[in-house]
Amino acid sequence: MTRLLGRLGGWCAGHGRVVLALWVVLAAALMGGSLVFAAPTSNDASIPGTDAQRAHDLMKTGFGPGYAAGGTVQLVLYTGDGRLTDAARKRAVERAVVRVRDMPHVVQVDSPYRVGGIASNLQIGLIGIRMEGHDSDKIAELTQNMSKAADPVRAAGIEVVPADSSTPADKEIETGPSEVIGVLCALLVLVFAFGTLVAALIPIFTALVSVASGLGLIGLLGWVVDMPKQAGIMATMIGLGVGIDYALFLLSRHRRLLADGVPVVESVRRTVSSSGGAVVFAGGTVIIALSALMLAGFPLLATLGWVTGISVVAAVLTSITLVPALLGLLGHRVNALKVPFLRGADGSGAGWAGLGHWVARRPWRVLFASVLVLGALAAPALALKLGPLDEGYGTQGSESRRAYELMAAGFGPGANGPLLVVAELPSKVAESGDPIVGQVTRAVDDVEGTAHVGEAKVNASGRSVLLQVVTDYAPSDPRAAGVVRDIRDIVLPGVDLHVGGEVAGLTDAGDRMAERTPLVIGVVVLLSALLLLLAFRAPVVAVKAAVMNLVSLGAAFGALAMVFSIGLGSGLVGMDPPAGSSYLQTIFFSVPIESYVPLMLFAVLFGLSMDYEVFLLTAVRQAYQRHGDNARSVAEGLGSTGRVITSAALIMVAVFVAFVAYPDPLVKTFGVGLAVAIAVDATLIRGFLVPATMVLLGRLNWWCPRRLDRVLPNLSVEGHEEDEAPAPPRREPAGAGV
């Protein structure tokens, strides 16, 4: 494989203009096409085979309009002085109801002056709106239009706050300055690492091209599959990080070879042959980890996984083609535009090599201290609190959060996430007053935790009954999930009870994640270890690498628990506590983490952590095969990669921290988890724990049973044999060094 990559890199270096033009045209075409033919997005969180999905399927048939996903909008009314029942206010509300009823796609409008439509204090009311025939992707736009139709109510001094039926995950994620901040921070790190502006701009340019290509393809794929709104931001976050890092590894290698007097094209060929192989294997581990999410049984999670994988594939392809092309075009000008007072990386790695020798002299003490520190960092993970996020955790002052707080104040916290109970009856009934319908209603009402059971609605066939149930608990309260399970446990002769709605769907998602998590983790660890075994032909190294990645994951989950579950720092990442919270409540504001986040975070982090493992092991293996001294090879490998890995980690941390500024809680969670894990992985894990264990294992690091060695294919990632050969005199092809 290394020879094939070397030939590819040499060809791209010799045909730089062609490769550059092809990539620019491809990125522009894909990005332009996705903008012109913008595909709809969908956060369909349905999970086939679950009880909530069965309830939602039944609601679509025979219960009238507005019961499908995205078919309900509410306008929350509030008057701080007086009552909504005052004559003038009531006339204004009734005029608004008429205006909303005349709007397109609206099939039913429930006035607040109905049973259950106004709170007991007569200051908070609800206008219920049901729609059909609309584009569910435009629910936010339709909601705003209906809110404008209620202007007569505002003129009467009544506050009107729209609330649609979407969840926090459905909210549109507006792009902000995070991408720009991340790129600027990465550029700053690259300038310090290389000392020249031209060299620093190469990884930035290639990463932007790869991200544009990936986003364009993802946007067009939205016409074929349901594409979550978070897909683009997740792909951008991961794509920027790995795209810059992969180009950084190649560029660092190339500059060292140029400094040794190797001709430009030959240097590019050797770079892609060795470091390019490491990039391919590192990217492969990320893609394998993300692909395993398809086993989670959660279509939304699977889509986020393979969509993010597209950005990684784009980063790998640009690294082994576009980077060589740019290096060939620039030639020795890659070191142009030196920044005053900055020397950049000289490639000696003396400091890191010194650290490696220091660790080699006291491996047991370093091992013990590293495990102790990592254990302390991972300990808070025991307090990790999983659960659904409701609008109560939205941005303070936003319409969705204001509507949530008003509804909770007027109708109880459970009004923000009512349960939709569908009962399949043993025989046909004519009306909601039938005895069997009353029996179902009473059984549901008797469940502990139910605050209110709405009027039963019989479907057109007379074989199903729909009940809207308001619990005593907020959607994010774990006790709400308990009510869901208790209702499902009701036993009535011939009656099958199904519970749908946001709370029920997220409850089923959590149960599915708990059931499938061991399978996904096992597959990711096994396949990643197998890939490392193919790369290095060393079973001990492959198993050890998988264990080290799990250790860094523990630190990441510990940080998540500390910031979100314990709440120490949730305010710093932009999570706003409820209005009127005390000082201590503000400091320790606990935020639940969606049940599927840890599994996806595991897949992403496991793959990214393996990147640094591959690059470090490649260098150690090369040194070991030169002289056979294990302790010395560990020190030399750490010395040759330490500066580069640290720079790459700083870039990733900067990119991920920049995305914490996004208002979406899911993006914040990933930003914190990824940043902490990468920081720990590049310092404690690669700087201390990995060298200490490799020194202690000695020759076992590279031991391979003879039978296994004979059956393993030769997929060496190093390409080290080329580094020992003298550089032959070569005539630079046209375009090289220009």
C-alpha positions in Angstrom: 0.0 0.0 0.0 2.8 2.4 0.8 4.3 2.1 -2.7 0.9 2.7 -4.2 0.5 5.8 -2.1 4.0 6.9 -2.9 3.3 6.7 -6.7 0.1 8.6 -6.2 1.8 11.3 -4.2 4.6 11.7 -6.8 2.1 11.9 -9.6 0.0 14.6 -7.8 3.2 16.6 -7.1 4.2 16.5 -10.7 0.7 17.5 -11.9 -0.2 20.0 -9.2 -2.2 22.4 -11.3 -4.4 19.6 -12.6 -5.1 18.2 -9.2 -5.7 21.6 -7.6 -8.1 22.6 -10.4 -10.0 19.3 -10.1 -10.5 19.7 -6.3 -11.5 23.3 -6.5 -14.1 22.6 -9.3 -15.4 19.5 -7.4 -15.8 21.5 -4.1 -17.4 24.4 -5.9 -19.8 22.2 -7.8 -20.9 20.1 -4.8 -21.3 23.1 -2.5 -23.0 25.2 -5.2 -25.3 22.3 -6.1 -26.3 21.8 -2.4 -27.1 25.5 -2.1 -29.1 25.7 -5.4 -30.9 22.4 -4.8 -31.2 22.7 -1.1 -32.6 19.4 0.3 -35.0 19.2 3.2 -33.7 18.2 6.6 -35.5 15.9 9.1 -34.8 15.1 12.7 -37.1 12.0 12.5 -36.3 10.3 15.8 -38.5 7.3 15.1 -37.1 3.9 16.1 -38.6 0.9 14.3 -40.1 -1.8 16.5 -40.6 0.4 19.6 -43.9 1.0 21.3 -43.7 4.8 20.7 -43.4 4.1 17.0 -46.4 1.9 17.1 -48.4 4.6 18.8 -47.3 7.2 16.2 -48.3 4.9 13.3 -51.7 4.4 14.8 -52.2 8.2 15.3 -51.7 8.7 11.5 -54.9 6.8 10.6 -58.4 7.8 11.5 -57.9 10.4 14.2 -58.3 13.4 11.9 -55.7 16.1 10.9 -52.8 17.3 12.8 -51.7 14.1 14.6 -48.7 13.4 12.4 -45.3 14.7 13.4 -45.0 18.5 13.2 -48.8 18.9 12.8 -49.4 20.9 16.0 -48.6 24.5 16.9 -49.6 26.4 20.0 -49.7 30.1 20.7 -49.2 30.8 24.4 -51.0 33.9 25.7 -50.0 35.8 28.9 -51.2 38.9 30.5 -49.4 40.3 33.5 -52.2 42.6 34.6 -55.9 41.7 34.5 -57.3 38.4 33.0 -57.7 36.9 29.6 -61.4 36.7 30.2 -61.8 40.5 30.3 -64.2 41.6 27.5 -61.7 43.6 25.5 -59.0 40.9 25.7 -61.4 38.2 24.8 -62.6 40.0 21.7 -58.9 40.4 20.6 -58.2 36.8 21.1 -61.3 35.7 19.2 -60.3 37.9 16.2 -56.8 36.3 16.2 -58.4 32.8 16.3 -60.4 33.7 13.2 -57.3 35.1 11.4 -55.3 31.9 12.2 -58.1 29.7 11.0 -58.0 31.3 7.6 -54.3 30.6 7.1 -53.1 27.9 4.6 -52.7 24.3 5.9 -54.7 25.1 9.1 -57.6 22.6 9.6 -58.4 23.1 13.3 -58.0 26.0 15.8 -58.9 25.5 19.4 -59.8 28.7 21.2 -58.3 29.2 24.7 -61.9 29.7 26.0 -62.5 25.9 26.2 -62.1 23.4 29.0 -58.4 23.3 29.8 -57.5 26.2 27.6 -56.9 28.8 30.3 -54.9 28.4 33.5 -56.6 28.7 36.9 -55.1 32.1 37.4 -56.8 33.2 34.1 -53.6 34.9 33.0 -52.2 32.2 30.7 -54.0 30.6 27.8 -53.4 28.4 24.8 -54.5 28.7 21.2 -54.1 25.1 19.8 -53.6 24.8 16.0 -53.6 21.6 13.9 -52.3 21.5 10.3 -52.0 19.1 7.5 -50.6 19.2 3.9 -47.7 21.3 5.0 -43.9 20.8 4.6 -42.8 19.6 8.0 -39.4 21.1 7.3 -41.0 24.5 7.3 -42.7 24.2 10.7 -40.6 27.0 12.2 -41.6 29.4 9.4 -45.2 28.4 9.6 -45.2 28.9 13.4 -43.9 32.5 13.0 -46.5 33.3 10.4 -49.2 32.2 12.8 -47.7 34.2 15.5 -47.9 37.3 13.3 -51.6 36.5 12.7 -52.1 37.0 16.4 -51.1 40.7 16.3 -54.5 41.8 17.4 -53.9 40.1 20.7 -50.6 41.9 21.1 -52.3 45.2 20.4 -54.6 44.4 23.4 -51.5 44.2 25.7 -51.3 40.4 25.7 -47.9 38.6 25.2 -48.0 35.9 22.5 -45.3 33.3 22.4 -45.3 30.6 19.7 -44.5 27.0 20.5 -44.4 24.3 17.9 -44.3 20.5 18.3 -40.6 20.1 17.5 -38.0 19.1 20.1 -34.8 20.9 20.9 -33.0 18.7 18.4 -35.4 19.9 15.6 -34.5 23.6 16.0 -32.6 25.1 13.2 -28.9 25.4 13.9 -27.8 28.8 12.6 -24.2 29.1 11.6 -22.2 31.4 13.7 -18.7 32.6 14.3 -17.5 29.2 15.6 -16.2 28.0 12.3 -14.2 31.2 11.8 -12.9 31.2 15.3 -11.8 27.6 15.0 -10.0 28.2 11.7 -8.2 31.3 13.0 -7.1 29.5 16.2 -5.8 26.6 14.0 -4.0 29.1 11.8 -2.3 30.7 14.8 -1.1 27.3 16.1 0.2 26.4 12.6 2.1 29.7 12.3 3.8 29.0 15.6 4.5 25.4 14.6 6.0 26.1 11.2 7.2 29.7 11.5 6.1 30.5 8.0 2.8 31.7 6.7 2.8 29.7 3.5 3.3 26.4 5.3 0.6 27.4 7.8 -2.0 28.1 5.1 -1.6 24.7 3.4 -3.5 22.7 6.0 -6.1 25.4 6.3 -6.8 25.5 2.6 -6.9 21.7 2.2 -9.2 21.4 5.2 -11.6 24.0 3.8 -11.7 22.3 0.4 -12.4 18.9 2.1 -15.1 20.4 4.3 -16.8 22.2 1.4 -16.7 19.0 -0.7 -18.1 16.9 2.2 -20.9 19.4 3.1 -21.9 19.7 -0.5 -22.2 16.0 -0.9 -24.1 15.7 2.4 -26.5 18.5 1.3 -27.3 16.7 -1.9 -27.8 13.4 -0.1 -30.6 15.0 1.8 -32.8 14.3 -1.2 -32.2 10.6 -0.8 -32.2 10.0 3.0 -33.6 11.9 6.0 -30.8 14.3 6.9 -30.7 15.6 10.5 -30.2 19.3 11.0 -27.1 18.6 13.1 -25.4 16.7 10.2 -23.8 19.7 8.7 -22.4 21.1 11.9 -21.1 17.7 13.1 -19.4 17.1 9.7 -17.8 20.6 9.8 -16.6 20.1 13.4 -14.9 16.7 12.7 -13.9 17.6 9.1 -12.0 20.7 10.1 -10.2 18.9 12.9 -9.0 15.9 11.0 -8.5 17.7 7.8 -6.1 20.2 9.3 -4.4 17.5 11.4 -3.8 15.1 8.5 -2.3 17.8 6.3 -0.2 18.9 9.3 1.4 15.4 9.6 2.2 15.3 5.9 3.6 18.8 5.8 5.8 18.3 8.8 7.3 15.2 7.2 7.9 16.9 3.9 9.7 19.9 5.4 12.0 17.6 7.3 12.9 15.7 4.1 13.5 19.0 2.3 15.8 20.1 5.1 17.8 16.9 4.5 18.3 17.8 0.9 15.8 15.5 -0.7 14.4 16.9 -4.0 10.8 18.2 -3.9 9.0 15.5 -5.8 11.0 12.7 -4.2 10.3 14.3 -0.8 6.5 14.4 -1.6 6.6 10.8 -2.8 8.3 9.6 0.4 6.0 11.7 2.6 2.8 10.2 1.1 4.4 6.7 1.1 5.0 6.9 4.9 2.9 9.5 6.6 0.2 9.1 3.9 -0.2 5.5 4.9 -0.6 6.5 8.5 -3.2 9.0 7.5 -5.2 6.3 5.6 -5.1 3.9 8.5 -5.9 6.7 11.0 -8.9 7.8 8.9 -9.9 4.2 8.5 -10.2 3.8 12.3 -12.4 6.9 12.5 -14.7 5.6 9.7 -14.9 2.1 11.2 -15.9 3.6 14.6 -18.5 5.8 13.0 -19.9 3.0 10.8 -20.5 0.9 13.9 -23.2 3.3 14.9 -25.4 1.6 12.4 -25.7 -1.3 14.8 -27.3 1.0 17.5 -30.8 0.5 16.1 -31.4 4.2 16.1 -31.7 5.5 12.5 -31.0 9.1 13.5 -27.8 8.1 15.2 -26.7 5.9 12.3 -27.2 8.8 9.8 -25.2 11.2 12.0 -22.4 8.5 12.0 -22.1 7.9 8.3 -22.6 11.5 7.5 -19.7 12.5 9.8 -17.7 9.7 8.1 -18.1 11.4 4.8 -16.2 14.4 6.1 -13.4 12.1 7.3 -13.2 10.4 3.8 -13.0 13.8 2.2 -10.2 14.8 4.6 -8.2 11.6 3.8 -8.6 12.1 0.1 -7.5 15.7 0.1 -4.5 14.8 2.3 -3.1 12.2 0.0 -3.9 14.1 -3.3 -4.4 17.9 -2.8 -1.6 18.3 -0.2 1.0 16.6 -2.5 -0.2 18.8 -5.4 0.3 22.0 -3.4 3.7 20.8 -2.1 4.8 20.1 -5.7 3.6 23.5 -6.9 5.2 25.4 -4.1 8.5 23.5 -4.1 10.9 25.2 -1.6 8.6 28.2 -1.4 6.7 26.2 1.2 9.0 27.9 3.7 8.3 31.3 2.3 6.9 34.3 4.2 8.7 33.6 7.5 7.2 35.2 10.5 9.6 37.4 12.5 10.8 36.1 15.9 9.3 32.6 15.2 11.7 29.7 14.4 9.0 27.1 13.9 9.5 23.4 14.4 13.0 22.4 13.6 12.2 18.7 13.6 14.8 17.7 16.3 12.2 17.0 18.9 15.0 17.1 21.6 12.6 18.1 24.3 10.1 15.2 23.6 13.0 12.8 23.1 14.3 13.8 26.5 10.8 13.2 28.0 10.9 9.8 26.4 14.2 8.9 28.0 13.0 10.3 31.3 9.9 8.0 31.2 12.1 5.0 30.1 14.2 5.3 33.2 11.2 5.2 35.6 8.4 3.4 33.7 6.7 1.9 36.8 6.4 5.3 38.6 5.2 7.0 35.5 2.6 4.3 34.9 1.3 4.5 38.5 1.1 8.3 38.5 -0.6 8.4 35.1 -3.2 5.8 36.1 -3.8 7.8 39.3 -4.4 11.1 37.5 -6.5 9.5 34.7 -8.6 7.7 37.4 -9.2 11.0 39.1 -10.3 12.6 35.8 -12.6 9.7 35.0 -14.2 9.4 38.5 -16.9 12.0 37.9 -18.2 9.9 35.0 -20.0 7.8 37.7 -22.3 10.8 38.2 -23.2 11.1 34.5 -26.9 11.8 34.2 -28.6 10.8 30.9 -32.0 12.0 29.9 -34.0 14.0 27.4 -33.4 17.7 26.9 -36.5 19.8 26.9 -37.0 23.5 26.1 -36.4 24.4 29.7 -32.7 24.1 28.9 -32.9 26.4 25.9 -31.3 29.8 25.6 -32.6 32.3 28.2 -34.9 34.8 26.5 -35.6 32.6 23.4 -39.3 32.1 22.4 -39.1 28.4 22.9 -37.9 28.7 26.5 -40.3 31.5 27.3 -43.2 29.4 26.0 -42.0 26.5 28.1 -41.8 28.5 31.3 -45.3 30.1 30.7 -46.9 26.7 30.1 -45.2 25.2 33.2 -46.4 28.1 35.3 -50.0 27.9 34.0 -50.6 24.2 33.4 -47.8 22.4 35.2 -44.4 21.1 34.0 -45.9 18.1 32.3 -47.9 20.3 29.8 -44.6 20.8 27.9 -44.4 17.1 27.0 -47.9 15.4 27.1 -48.1 11.7 26.5 -50.2 10.4 23.6 -51.8 7.1 24.6 -53.4 5.0 21.9 -55.5 2.0 22.9 -56.3 -0.7 20.4 -59.7 -2.0 21.4 -61.0 -5.6 21.1 -64.2 -4.5 19.3 -65.6 -1.5 17.5 -67.0 1.3 19.5 -69.3 4.1 18.3 -68.4 6.9 20.6 -66.1 8.0 23.4 -68.8 7.3 25.9 -68.6 3.6 25.4 -67.9 1.6 28.7 -64.6 0.2 27.4 -63.4 3.7 26.6 -64.2 4.9 30.1 -62.4 1.8 31.5 -59.3 2.7 29.6 -59.5 6.4 30.6 -59.9 5.5 34.3 -57.0 3.0 34.2 -54.7 5.6 32.7 -55.9 8.3 35.2 -55.2 5.9 38.1 -51.5 5.7 37.2 -49.4 7.6 39.7 -47.9 10.7 38.3 -50.7 11.6 35.8 -52.0 15.1 36.4 -54.7 15.2 33.8 -56.2 12.9 31.2 -57.9 14.6 28.2 -61.2 13.7 26.6 -60.9 10.4 24.7 -61.0 10.5 20.9 -62.2 7.5 18.9 -60.8 7.0 15.4 -62.8 6.6 12.2 -62.8 2.8 12.4 -63.9 2.7 16.0 -61.1 0.3 16.9 -58.6 2.8 18.5 -58.9 5.5 21.2 -56.5 8.4 21.7 -55.9 10.0 25.0 -53.7 13.0 25.8 -52.1 12.6 29.2 -50.4 15.4 31.1 -48.0 14.1 33.8 -46.8 15.8 37.0 -43.3 16.0 35.6 -41.3 17.9 33.1 -40.2 16.0 29.9 -36.6 15.9 31.1 -37.6 14.5 34.5 -36.7 10.8 34.8 -40.0 10.2 36.6 -41.9 11.1 33.4 -40.3 8.0 31.8 -41.5 6.0 34.8 -45.1 7.1 34.0 -44.7 6.0 30.4 -43.6 2.5 31.6 -46.4 2.3 34.1 -49.1 3.1 31.5 -47.7 0.5 29.2 -47.9 -2.1 32.0 -51.7 -1.6 32.4 -53.5 -4.9 31.7 -57.0 -4.7 30.4 -58.7 -7.7 28.7 -58.3 -7.4 24.9 -56.8 -3.9 25.0 -53.3 -3.1 23.8 -52.0 0.2 25.2 -49.3 2.1 23.3 -47.7 5.4 24.5 -46.3 7.9 22.1 -45.1 11.5 22.2 -41.7 13.1 22.8 -41.2 11.7 26.3 -42.2 8.1 25.2 -40.0 8.3 22.1 -36.9 9.4 24.1 -37.6 6.8 26.7 -37.6 4.1 24.0 -34.4 5.6 22.5 -32.7 5.4 25.9 -33.7 1.8 26.3 -32.5 0.9 22.8 -29.2 2.6 23.5 -28.7 0.7 26.7 -29.5 -2.5 24.9 -27.2 -2.0 22.0 -24.3 -0.1 23.6 -22.2 -3.2 24.5 -22.5 -4.5 20.9 -21.4 -1.2 19.4 -18.5 -0.8 21.8 -17.4 -4.4 21.2 -17.5 -4.0 17.4 -15.6 -0.7 17.4 -12.9 -2.0 19.7 -12.5 -5.3 17.9 -12.4 -3.8 14.3 -10.1 -1.0 15.3 -7.7 -3.4 17.0 -7.9 -5.6 13.9 -7.0 -2.7 11.7 -4.0 -1.9 13.9 -3.0 -5.5 13.8 -3.0 -5.4 10.0 -1.0 -2.2 10.0 1.7 -3.2 12.5 1.5 -7.0 12.7 1.7 -6.7 16.5 -1.2 -8.2 18.6 0.0 -6.7 21.9 0.3 -3.2 20.4 -3.2 -3.5 18.8 -4.8 -4.6 22.1 -2.9 -2.0 24.1 -3.9 0.8 21.8 -7.6 -0.1 22.2 -7.3 -0.1 25.9 -5.5 3.3 25.9 -8.3 4.8 23.9 -10.9 3.6 26.4 -8.8 5.3 29.1 -9.0 8.6 27.4 -12.7 8.2 26.9 -13.1 7.8 30.6 -11.5 11.2 31.1 -13.9 12.7 28.5 -17.0 11.3 30.2 -15.7 12.5 33.5 -15.4 16.1 32.1 -19.0 15.8 30.7 -20.3 14.7 34.0 -18.5 17.5 35.8 -19.7 20.2 33.5 -23.3 19.0 32.7 -24.4 16.4 35.2 -22.8 18.0 38.3 -23.2 21.4 36.7 -19.9 22.9 37.7 -19.2 25.0 34.6 -22.5 24.6 32.7 -22.9 28.4 32.9 -19.5 28.9 31.3 -20.5 26.9 28.2 -23.7 28.9 27.8 -26.4 26.8 29.6 -28.8 29.2 31.3 -30.4 28.2 34.6 -34.0 28.9 35.2 -35.0 32.4 36.0 -34.9 33.2 39.7 -32.3 30.6 40.5 -30.1 31.1 43.6 -26.4 31.7 43.4 -25.6 28.1 44.2 -28.2 26.9 41.7 -26.5 29.0 39.0 -23.1 27.5 39.8 -24.3 23.9 40.0 -26.9 24.0 37.2 -27.3 20.3 36.1 -28.1 19.5 32.5 -29.1 16.0 31.3 -27.2 14.5 28.4 -29.2 12.9 25.6 -29.1 9.1 25.9 -27.5 8.6 22.4 -24.8 11.2 22.9 -22.3 9.0 24.8 -22.5 6.3 22.2 -21.8 8.7 19.3 -19.1 10.5 21.4 -17.5 7.1 22.0 -17.4 6.3 18.3 -15.9 9.7 17.3 -13.4 9.8 20.2 -12.2 6.3 19.7 -11.5 6.9 16.1 -9.8 10.3 16.7 -7.7 9.0 19.6 -6.5 6.2 17.3 -5.1 8.8 14.9 -2.4 9.8 17.4 -1.7 6.2 18.3 -1.1 5.3 14.7 1.4 8.2 14.1 3.3 7.5 17.4 3.5 3.8 16.8 4.6 4.4 13.2 7.6 6.4 14.4 8.5 4.0 17.2 8.3 1.0 14.9 10.6 2.7 12.4 13.1 3.4 15.1 12.9 -0.1 16.5 13.5 -1.7 13.1 16.6 0.5 12.6 18.5 -0.6 15.8 16.3 -3.0 17.8 16.6 -1.1 21.1 13.1 -0.9 22.5 13.6 1.9 25.1 15.6 4.0 22.7 13.0 3.5 19.9 10.2 4.7 22.3 12.2 7.9 23.1 13.0 8.5 19.5 9.4 7.9 18.4 8.1 10.3 21.0 10.8 12.8 20.0 10.0 12.8 16.3 6.2 13.0 16.7 5.7 14.8 20.0 5.8 18.3 18.6 3.6 17.5 15.7 1.1 15.5 17.7 0.9 18.4 20.3 0.3 20.9 17.5 -2.3 18.7 16.0 -4.0 18.3 19.3 -4.0 22.0 20.0 -5.7 22.6 16.7 -8.4 20.1 17.4 -8.9 21.4 20.9 -9.2 25.0 19.5 -11.7 23.9 16.8 -13.8 21.9 19.3 -13.8 24.6 22.0 -14.9 27.2 19.4 -18.0 25.1 18.7 -19.0 25.2 22.3 -20.4 28.7 21.5 -23.2 27.2 19.5 -26.6 27.5 21.1 -27.5 23.9 20.5 -26.9 21.7 23.6 -25.9 18.7 21.5 -23.1 20.7 19.9 -21.9 22.0 23.2 -21.8 18.5 24.6 -19.6 17.3 21.8 -17.4 20.3 21.9 -16.6 19.8 25.6 -16.2 16.1 25.4 -14.0 16.1 22.3 -11.8 19.0 23.5 -11.1 17.3 26.8 -10.5 13.9 25.4 -8.1 15.1 22.7 -6.1 17.2 25.3 -5.8 14.3 27.7 -5.0 11.9 24.9 -2.2 14.0 23.4 -0.6 14.7 26.8 -1.1 12.2 29.5 -1.8 9.2 27.3 0.7 9.7 24.4 3.3 11.5 26.5 3.4 9.3 29.6 1.2 6.3 29.7 1.9 4.8 26.2 5.7 5.3 26.5 5.8 3.7 30.0 3.8 0.7 28.9 5.9 0.2 25.8 9.1 0.3 27.8 7.7 -2.2 30.2 6.5 -4.6 27.5 9.9 -4.6 25.8 10.1 -7.0 22.8 6.5 -8.1 23.4 5.4 -4.9 21.7 6.3 -6.2 18.3 5.9 -10.0 18.9 3.7 -11.8 16.5 3.0 -15.6 16.4 4.5 -17.2 13.3 1.1 -18.7 12.2 -0.6 -15.3 12.5 2.3 -13.6 10.8 2.0 -16.0 7.8 -1.8 -15.4 7.3 -1.8 -11.6 7.8 -1.7 -9.6 4.5 1.3 -7.2 4.1 -0.3 -3.8 4.7 2.7 -2.1 6.3 1.9 1.5 7.2 5.4 2.8 7.7 7.2 2.8 4.4 10.4 3.0 6.4 12.6 1.3 4.0 12.6 4.3 1.7 13.9 6.6 4.4 17.2 4.7 4.6 17.9 4.9 0.9 19.9 7.9 -0.3 18.0 10.4 -2.4 18.7 9.7 -6.1 19.3 12.7 -8.3 16.1 13.5 -10.0 15.1 16.1 -12.5 12.2 18.0 -11.3 9.2 17.8 -13.7 7.7 21.0 -15.1 5.7 22.8 -12.4 7.6 21.5 -9.5 9.1 24.2 -7.3 7.1 26.9 -8.9 
